[in-house]
Amino acid sequence: MTCNIIATGSKGNAIQLDHRLLLDCGVPFKVLQPIFMELNLVLLTHRHG
């Protein structure tokens, strides 16, 4: 399993697993744009108001 930590902490949370799964997407789309076509599933663990 590969793990690409895109961001954690106060700047947002986003982790890509095996190039296909995005765990949380708490970063601007501009940050995810290079990888979003690879994704099959996005798993949200929580939301913000």
CHARMM-style PDB file with segment names, atoms N, HN, CA, C and O in Angstrom:
ATOM      1  N   MET     1       0.843  -1.171   0.000  1.00  0.00      PROA
ATOM      2  CA  MET     1       0.000   0.000   0.000  1.00  0.00      PROA
ATOM      3  C   MET     1       0.886   1.231   0.000  1.00  0.00      PROA
ATOM      4  O   MET     1       1.821   1.340   0.793  1.00  0.00      PROA
ATOM      5  N   THR     2       0.584   2.153  -0.894  1.00  0.00      PROA
ATOM      6  HN  THR     2      -0.176   2.065  -1.538  1.00  0.00      PROA
ATOM      7  CA  THR     2       1.309   3.422  -0.907  1.00  0.00      PROA
ATOM      8  C   THR     2       0.479   4.475  -0.206  1.00  0.00      PROA
ATOM      9  O   THR     2      -0.751   4.453  -0.261  1.00  0.00      PROA
ATOM     10  N   CYS     3       1.151   5.387   0.445  1.00  0.00      PROA
ATOM     11  HN  CYS     3       2.150   5.405   0.489  1.00  0.00      PROA
ATOM     12  CA  CYS     3       0.489   6.449   1.197  1.00  0.00      PROA
ATOM     13  C   CYS     3       1.138   7.780   0.827  1.00  0.00      PROA
ATOM     14  O   CYS     3       2.335   7.981   1.030  1.00  0.00      PROA
ATOM     15  N   ASN     4       0.328   8.677   0.283  1.00  0.00      PROA
ATOM     16  HN  ASN     4      -0.644   8.513   0.118  1.00  0.00      PROA
ATOM     17  CA  ASN     4       0.800  10.005  -0.082  1.00  0.00      PROA
ATOM     18  C   ASN     4       0.104  11.000   0.830  1.00  0.00      PROA
ATOM     19  O   ASN     4      -1.080  11.286   0.651  1.00  0.00      PROA
ATOM     20  N   ILE     5       0.829  11.528   1.805  1.00  0.00      PROA
ATOM     21  HN  ILE     5       1.791  11.296   1.950  1.00  0.00      PROA
ATOM     22  CA  ILE     5       0.253  12.510   2.721  1.00  0.00      PROA
ATOM     23  C   ILE     5       0.322  13.869   2.038  1.00  0.00      PROA
ATOM     24  O   ILE     5       1.399  14.439   1.868  1.00  0.00      PROA
ATOM     25  N   ILE     6      -0.836  14.373   1.654  1.00  0.00      PROA
ATOM     26  HN  ILE     6      -1.711  13.909   1.792  1.00  0.00      PROA
ATOM     27  CA  ILE     6      -0.923  15.643   0.942  1.00  0.00      PROA
ATOM     28  C   ILE     6      -0.901  16.799   1.939  1.00  0.00      PROA
ATOM     29  O   ILE     6      -0.222  17.801   1.715  1.00  0.00      PROA
ATOM     30  N   ALA     7      -1.641  16.663   3.034  1.00  0.00      PROA
ATOM     31  HN  ALA     7      -2.193  15.849   3.215  1.00  0.00      PROA
ATOM     32  CA  ALA     7      -1.651  17.696   4.062  1.00  0.00      PROA
ATOM     33  C   ALA     7      -2.220  17.116   5.345  1.00  0.00      PROA
ATOM     34  O   ALA     7      -3.097  16.253   5.313  1.00  0.00      PROA
ATOM     35  N   THR     8      -1.712  17.600   6.478  1.00  0.00      PROA
ATOM     36  HN  THR     8      -1.000  18.301   6.503  1.00  0.00      PROA
ATOM     37  CA  THR     8      -2.280  17.251   7.788  1.00  0.00      PROA
ATOM     38  C   THR     8      -2.169  18.480   8.687  1.00  0.00      PROA
ATOM     39  O   THR     8      -1.331  19.355   8.466  1.00  0.00      PROA
ATOM     40  N   GLY     9      -3.005  18.527   9.677  1.00  0.00      PROA
ATOM     41  HN  GLY     9      -3.685  17.816   9.857  1.00  0.00      PROA
ATOM     42  CA  GLY     9      -2.920  19.611  10.645  1.00  0.00      PROA
ATOM     43  C   GLY     9      -3.742  20.826  10.279  1.00  0.00      PROA
ATOM     44  O   GLY     9      -4.773  20.714   9.617  1.00  0.00      PROA
ATOM     45  N   SER    10      -3.284  21.987  10.711  1.00  0.00      PROA
ATOM     46  HN  SER    10      -2.446  22.079  11.249  1.00  0.00      PROA
ATOM     47  CA  SER    10      -4.055  23.215  10.545  1.00  0.00      PROA
ATOM     48  C   SER    10      -4.209  23.643   9.088  1.00  0.00      PROA
ATOM     49  O   SER    10      -5.076  24.463   8.785  1.00  0.00      PROA
ATOM     50  N   LYS    11      -3.398  23.114   8.187  1.00  0.00      PROA
ATOM     51  HN  LYS    11      -2.694  22.449   8.433  1.00  0.00      PROA
ATOM     52  CA  LYS    11      -3.518  23.447   6.763  1.00  0.00      PROA
ATOM     53  C   LYS    11      -4.539  22.568   6.048  1.00  0.00      PROA
ATOM     54  O   LYS    11      -4.800  22.761   4.860  1.00  0.00      PROA
ATOM     55  N   GLY    12      -5.112  21.616   6.752  1.00  0.00      PROA
ATOM     56  HN  GLY    12      -4.901  21.459   7.717  1.00  0.00      PROA
ATOM     57  CA  GLY    12      -6.101  20.708   6.165  1.00  0.00      PROA
ATOM     58  C   GLY    12      -5.628  19.276   6.238  1.00  0.00      PROA
ATOM     59  O   GLY    12      -4.486  19.001   6.607  1.00  0.00      PROA
ATOM     60  N   ASN    13      -6.519  18.364   5.881  1.00  0.00      PROA
ATOM     61  HN  ASN    13      -7.447  18.587   5.581  1.00  0.00      PROA
ATOM     62  CA  ASN    13      -6.195  16.940   5.903  1.00  0.00      PROA
ATOM     63  C   ASN    13      -6.537  16.321   4.559  1.00  0.00      PROA
ATOM     64  O   ASN    13      -7.631  16.526   4.032  1.00  0.00      PROA
ATOM     65  N   ALA    14      -5.616  15.577   4.017  1.00  0.00      PROA
ATOM     66  HN  ALA    14      -4.728  15.411   4.445  1.00  0.00      PROA
ATOM     67  CA  ALA    14      -5.844  14.830   2.787  1.00  0.00      PROA
ATOM     68  C   ALA    14      -4.734  13.797   2.648  1.00  0.00      PROA
ATOM     69  O   ALA    14      -3.549  14.128   2.686  1.00  0.00      PROA
ATOM     70  N   ILE    15      -5.138  12.538   2.486  1.00  0.00      PROA
ATOM     71  HN  ILE    15      -6.100  12.269   2.455  1.00  0.00      PROA
ATOM     72  CA  ILE    15      -4.186  11.450   2.327  1.00  0.00      PROA
ATOM     73  C   ILE    15      -4.650  10.584   1.167  1.00  0.00      PROA
ATOM     74  O   ILE    15      -5.813  10.186   1.107  1.00  0.00      PROA
ATOM     75  N   GLN    16      -3.743  10.295   0.252  1.00  0.00      PROA
ATOM     76  HN  GLN    16      -2.798  10.619   0.301  1.00  0.00      PROA
ATOM     77  CA  GLN    16      -4.039   9.441  -0.898  1.00  0.00      PROA
ATOM     78  C   GLN    16      -3.460   8.057  -0.627  1.00  0.00      PROA
ATOM     79  O   GLN    16      -2.277   7.919  -0.316  1.00  0.00      PROA
ATOM     80  N   LEU    17      -4.308   7.028  -0.750  1.00  0.00      PROA
ATOM     81  HN  LEU    17      -5.269   7.140  -1.003  1.00  0.00      PROA
ATOM     82  CA  LEU    17      -3.876   5.650  -0.532  1.00  0.00      PROA
ATOM     83  C   LEU    17      -3.954   4.870  -1.836  1.00  0.00      PROA
ATOM     84  O   LEU    17      -4.974   4.900  -2.525  1.00  0.00      PROA
ATOM     85  N   ASP    18      -2.895   4.185  -2.165  1.00  0.00      PROA
ATOM     86  HN  ASP    18      -2.066   4.160  -1.605  1.00  0.00      PROA
ATOM     87  CA  ASP    18      -2.816   3.359  -3.377  1.00  0.00      PROA
ATOM     88  C   ASP    18      -3.245   4.098  -4.639  1.00  0.00      PROA
ATOM     89  O   ASP    18      -3.783   3.481  -5.559  1.00  0.00      PROA
ATOM     90  N   HSD    19      -3.022   5.376  -4.698  1.00  0.00      PROA
ATOM     91  HN  HSD    19      -2.585   5.877  -3.951  1.00  0.00      PROA
ATOM     92  CA  HSD    19      -3.327   6.211  -5.874  1.00  0.00      PROA
ATOM     93  C   HSD    19      -4.805   6.237  -6.225  1.00  0.00      PROA
ATOM     94  O   HSD    19      -5.178   6.896  -7.196  1.00  0.00      PROA
ATOM     95  N   ARG    20      -5.673   5.540  -5.469  1.00  0.00      PROA
ATOM     96  HN  ARG    20      -5.369   5.005  -4.681  1.00  0.00      PROA
ATOM     97  CA  ARG    20      -7.086   5.445  -5.840  1.00  0.00      PROA
ATOM     98  C   ARG    20      -8.041   5.986  -4.796  1.00  0.00      PROA
ATOM     99  O   ARG    20      -9.162   6.366  -5.131  1.00  0.00      PROA
ATOM    100  N   LEU    21      -7.627   6.029  -3.544  1.00  0.00      PROA
ATOM    101  HN  LEU    21      -6.716   5.720  -3.272  1.00  0.00      PROA
ATOM    102  CA  LEU    21      -8.505   6.427  -2.449  1.00  0.00      PROA
ATOM    103  C   LEU    21      -7.995   7.725  -1.831  1.00  0.00      PROA
ATOM    104  O   LEU    21      -6.817   7.847  -1.497  1.00  0.00      PROA
ATOM    105  N   LEU    22      -8.897   8.687  -1.684  1.00  0.00      PROA
ATOM    106  HN  LEU    22      -9.855   8.587  -1.955  1.00  0.00      PROA
ATOM    107  CA  LEU    22      -8.556   9.926  -0.992  1.00  0.00      PROA
ATOM    108  C   LEU    22      -9.272   9.919   0.340  1.00  0.00      PROA
ATOM    109  O   LEU    22     -10.500   9.849   0.388  1.00  0.00      PROA
ATOM    110  N   LEU    23      -8.523   9.991   1.411  1.00  0.00      PROA
ATOM    111  HN  LEU    23      -7.525  10.048   1.372  1.00  0.00      PROA
ATOM    112  CA  LEU    23      -9.066  10.028   2.759  1.00  0.00      PROA
ATOM    113  C   LEU    23      -9.102  11.485   3.191  1.00  0.00      PROA
ATOM    114  O   LEU    23      -8.063  12.108   3.409  1.00  0.00      PROA
ATOM    115  N   ASP    24     -10.316  12.020   3.313  1.00  0.00      PROA
ATOM    116  HN  ASP    24     -11.160  11.514   3.136  1.00  0.00      PROA
ATOM    117  CA  ASP    24     -10.573  13.433   3.577  1.00  0.00      PROA
ATOM    118  C   ASP    24     -10.095  14.287   2.401  1.00  0.00      PROA
ATOM    119  O   ASP    24      -9.208  13.889   1.645  1.00  0.00      PROA
ATOM    120  N   CYS    25     -10.678  15.423   2.269  1.00  0.00      PROA
ATOM    121  HN  CYS    25     -11.399  15.746   2.883  1.00  0.00      PROA
ATOM    122  CA  CYS    25     -10.258  16.336   1.182  1.00  0.00      PROA
ATOM    123  C   CYS    25     -10.342  17.764   1.684  1.00  0.00      PROA
ATOM    124  O   CYS    25     -10.944  18.633   1.052  1.00  0.00      PROA
ATOM    125  N   GLY    26      -9.725  17.986   2.835  1.00  0.00      PROA
ATOM    126  HN  GLY    26      -9.236  17.280   3.348  1.00  0.00      PROA
ATOM    127  CA  GLY    26      -9.774  19.297   3.478  1.00  0.00      PROA
ATOM    128  C   GLY    26      -8.715  20.265   2.986  1.00  0.00      PROA
ATOM    129  O   GLY    26      -8.144  21.026   3.766  1.00  0.00      PROA
ATOM    130  N   VAL    27      -8.460  20.232   1.701  1.00  0.00      PROA
ATOM    131  HN  VAL    27      -8.924  19.613   1.067  1.00  0.00      PROA
ATOM    132  CA  VAL    27      -7.511  21.163   1.082  1.00  0.00      PROA
ATOM    133  C   VAL    27      -8.183  21.752  -0.156  1.00  0.00      PROA
ATOM    134  O   VAL    27      -9.138  21.169  -0.669  1.00  0.00      PROA
ATOM    135  N   PRO    28      -7.708  22.884  -0.639  1.00  0.00      PROA
ATOM    136  CA  PRO    28      -8.287  23.456  -1.856  1.00  0.00      PROA
ATOM    137  C   PRO    28      -8.124  22.505  -3.056  1.00  0.00      PROA
ATOM    138  O   PRO    28      -7.164  21.738  -3.134  1.00  0.00      PROA
ATOM    139  N   PHE    29      -9.080  22.576  -3.979  1.00  0.00      PROA
ATOM    140  HN  PHE    29      -9.860  23.199  -3.915  1.00  0.00      PROA
ATOM    141  CA  PHE    29      -9.026  21.708  -5.161  1.00  0.00      PROA
ATOM    142  C   PHE    29      -7.722  21.888  -5.939  1.00  0.00      PROA
ATOM    143  O   PHE    29      -7.224  20.938  -6.543  1.00  0.00      PROA
ATOM    144  N   LYS    30      -7.183  23.069  -5.927  1.00  0.00      PROA
ATOM    145  HN  LYS    30      -7.587  23.841  -5.437  1.00  0.00      PROA
ATOM    146  CA  LYS    30      -5.922  23.333  -6.631  1.00  0.00      PROA
ATOM    147  C   LYS    30      -4.819  22.378  -6.169  1.00  0.00      PROA
ATOM    148  O   LYS    30      -3.963  21.990  -6.965  1.00  0.00      PROA
ATOM    149  N   VAL    31      -4.835  22.003  -4.906  1.00  0.00      PROA
ATOM    150  HN  VAL    31      -5.530  22.318  -4.260  1.00  0.00      PROA
ATOM    151  CA  VAL    31      -3.839  21.078  -4.363  1.00  0.00      PROA
ATOM    152  C   VAL    31      -4.101  19.652  -4.859  1.00  0.00      PROA
ATOM    153  O   VAL    31      -3.161  18.889  -5.082  1.00  0.00      PROA
ATOM    154  N   LEU    32      -5.385  19.290  -5.033  1.00  0.00      PROA
ATOM    155  HN  LEU    32      -6.149  19.909  -4.852  1.00  0.00      PROA
ATOM    156  CA  LEU    32      -5.754  17.934  -5.450  1.00  0.00      PROA
ATOM    157  C   LEU    32      -5.766  17.756  -6.966  1.00  0.00      PROA
ATOM    158  O   LEU    32      -5.813  16.624  -7.448  1.00  0.00      PROA
ATOM    159  N   GLN    33      -5.727  18.833  -7.714  1.00  0.00      PROA
ATOM    160  HN  GLN    33      -5.689  19.752  -7.322  1.00  0.00      PROA
ATOM    161  CA  GLN    33      -5.848  18.763  -9.169  1.00  0.00      PROA
ATOM    162  C   GLN    33      -4.869  17.792  -9.827  1.00  0.00      PROA
ATOM    163  O   GLN    33      -5.265  17.097 -10.763  1.00  0.00      PROA
ATOM    164  N   PRO    34      -3.622  17.708  -9.391  1.00  0.00      PROA
ATOM    165  CA  PRO    34      -2.703  16.759 -10.049  1.00  0.00      PROA
ATOM    166  C   PRO    34      -3.079  15.283  -9.863  1.00  0.00      PROA
ATOM    167  O   PRO    34      -2.636  14.440 -10.643  1.00  0.00      PROA
ATOM    168  N   ILE    35      -3.880  14.956  -8.853  1.00  0.00      PROA
ATOM    169  HN  ILE    35      -4.239  15.641  -8.220  1.00  0.00      PROA
ATOM    170  CA  ILE    35      -4.172  13.545  -8.571  1.00  0.00      PROA
ATOM    171  C   ILE    35      -5.629  13.157  -8.774  1.00  0.00      PROA
ATOM    172  O   ILE    35      -5.939  11.966  -8.762  1.00  0.00      PROA
ATOM    173  N   PHE    36      -6.535  14.109  -8.960  1.00  0.00      PROA
ATOM    174  HN  PHE    36      -6.284  15.077  -8.970  1.00  0.00      PROA
ATOM    175  CA  PHE    36      -7.954  13.778  -8.887  1.00  0.00      PROA
ATOM    176  C   PHE    36      -8.411  12.810  -9.973  1.00  0.00      PROA
ATOM    177  O   PHE    36      -9.375  12.080  -9.746  1.00  0.00      PROA
ATOM    178  N   MET    37      -7.784  12.767 -11.116  1.00  0.00      PROA
ATOM    179  HN  MET    37      -7.001  13.360 -11.300  1.00  0.00      PROA
ATOM    180  CA  MET    37      -8.186  11.830 -12.176  1.00  0.00      PROA
ATOM    181  C   MET    37      -7.827  10.380 -11.833  1.00  0.00      PROA
ATOM    182  O   MET    37      -8.388   9.456 -12.422  1.00  0.00      PROA
ATOM    183  N   GLU    38      -6.910  10.165 -10.898  1.00  0.00      PROA
ATOM    184  HN  GLU    38      -6.454  10.915 -10.418  1.00  0.00      PROA
ATOM    185  CA  GLU    38      -6.518   8.820 -10.474  1.00  0.00      PROA
ATOM    186  C   GLU    38      -7.505   8.223  -9.471  1.00  0.00      PROA
ATOM    187  O   GLU    38      -7.537   7.007  -9.281  1.00  0.00      PROA
ATOM    188  N   LEU    39      -8.300   9.064  -8.838  1.00  0.00      PROA
ATOM    189  HN  LEU    39      -8.274  10.052  -8.992  1.00  0.00      PROA
ATOM    190  CA  LEU    39      -9.118   8.632  -7.707  1.00  0.00      PROA
ATOM    191  C   LEU    39     -10.354   7.856  -8.138  1.00  0.00      PROA
ATOM    192  O   LEU    39     -11.004   8.189  -9.129  1.00  0.00      PROA
ATOM    193  N   ASN    40     -10.665   6.814  -7.371  1.00  0.00      PROA
ATOM    194  HN  ASN    40     -10.137   6.543  -6.565  1.00  0.00      PROA
ATOM    195  CA  ASN    40     -11.888   6.035  -7.544  1.00  0.00      PROA
ATOM    196  C   ASN    40     -12.877   6.297  -6.419  1.00  0.00      PROA
ATOM    197  O   ASN    40     -14.084   6.129  -6.595  1.00  0.00      PROA
ATOM    198  N   LEU    41     -12.361   6.713  -5.252  1.00  0.00      PROA
ATOM    199  HN  LEU    41     -11.381   6.849  -5.110  1.00  0.00      PROA
ATOM    200  CA  LEU    41     -13.208   6.847  -4.074  1.00  0.00      PROA
ATOM    201  C   LEU    41     -12.657   7.948  -3.177  1.00  0.00      PROA
ATOM    202  O   LEU    41     -11.446   8.079  -3.006  1.00  0.00      PROA
ATOM    203  N   VAL    42     -13.568   8.738  -2.606  1.00  0.00      PROA
ATOM    204  HN  VAL    42     -14.553   8.632  -2.745  1.00  0.00      PROA
ATOM    205  CA  VAL    42     -13.205   9.743  -1.607  1.00  0.00      PROA
ATOM    206  C   VAL    42     -13.958   9.401  -0.335  1.00  0.00      PROA
ATOM    207  O   VAL    42     -15.183   9.283  -0.349  1.00  0.00      PROA
ATOM    208  N   LEU    43     -13.243   9.243   0.753  1.00  0.00      PROA
ATOM    209  HN  LEU    43     -12.248   9.338   0.765  1.00  0.00      PROA
ATOM    210  CA  LEU    43     -13.836   8.902   2.040  1.00  0.00      PROA
ATOM    211  C   LEU    43     -13.719  10.125   2.949  1.00  0.00      PROA
ATOM    212  O   LEU    43     -12.620  10.593   3.247  1.00  0.00      PROA
ATOM    213  N   LEU    44     -14.871  10.630   3.381  1.00  0.00      PROA
ATOM    214  HN  LEU    44     -15.764  10.249   3.138  1.00  0.00      PROA
ATOM    215  CA  LEU    44     -14.901  11.767   4.296  1.00  0.00      PROA
ATOM    216  C   LEU    44     -15.124  11.263   5.704  1.00  0.00      PROA
ATOM    217  O   LEU    44     -16.082  10.534   5.958  1.00  0.00      PROA
ATOM    218  N   THR    45     -14.254  11.639   6.618  1.00  0.00      PROA
ATOM    219  HN  THR    45     -13.476  12.231   6.411  1.00  0.00      PROA
ATOM    220  CA  THR    45     -14.382  11.187   7.996  1.00  0.00      PROA
ATOM    221  C   THR    45     -15.170  12.166   8.853  1.00  0.00      PROA
ATOM    222  O   THR    45     -15.705  11.786   9.894  1.00  0.00      PROA
ATOM    223  N   HSD    46     -15.247  13.423   8.425  1.00  0.00      PROA
ATOM    224  HN  HSD    46     -14.813  13.731   7.579  1.00  0.00      PROA
ATOM    225  CA  HSD    46     -15.990  14.438   9.165  1.00  0.00      PROA
ATOM    226  C   HSD    46     -16.189  15.651   8.279  1.00  0.00      PROA
ATOM    227  O   HSD    46     -15.603  15.738   7.200  1.00  0.00      PROA
ATOM    228  N   ARG    47     -17.013  16.588   8.728  1.00  0.00      PROA
ATOM    229  HN  ARG    47     -17.490  16.516   9.604  1.00  0.00      PROA
ATOM    230  CA  ARG    47     -17.212  17.809   7.971  1.00  0.00      PROA
ATOM    231  C   ARG    47     -17.070  19.014   8.895  1.00  0.00      PROA
ATOM    232  O   ARG    47     -17.136  18.899  10.119  1.00  0.00      PROA
ATOM    233  N   HSD    48     -16.879  20.135   8.290  1.00  0.00      PROA
ATOM    234  HN  HSD    48     -16.825  20.228   7.296  1.00  0.00      PROA
ATOM    235  CA  HSD    48     -16.776  21.389   9.025  1.00  0.00      PROA
ATOM    236  C   HSD    48     -17.932  22.284   8.611  1.00  0.00      PROA
ATOM    237  O   HSD    48     -18.414  22.209   7.481  1.00  0.00      PROA
ATOM    238  N   GLY    49     -18.371  23.126   9.525  1.00  0.00      PROA
ATOM    239  HN  GLY    49     -17.980  23.187  10.443  1.00  0.00      PROA
ATOM    240  CA  GLY    49     -19.513  24.011   9.272  1.00  0.00      PROA
ATOM    241  C   GLY    49     -19.222  25.171   8.384  1.00  0.00      PROA
ATOM    242  OT1 GLY    49     -20.112  25.976   8.108  1.00  0.00      PROA
TER     243      GLY     49
END
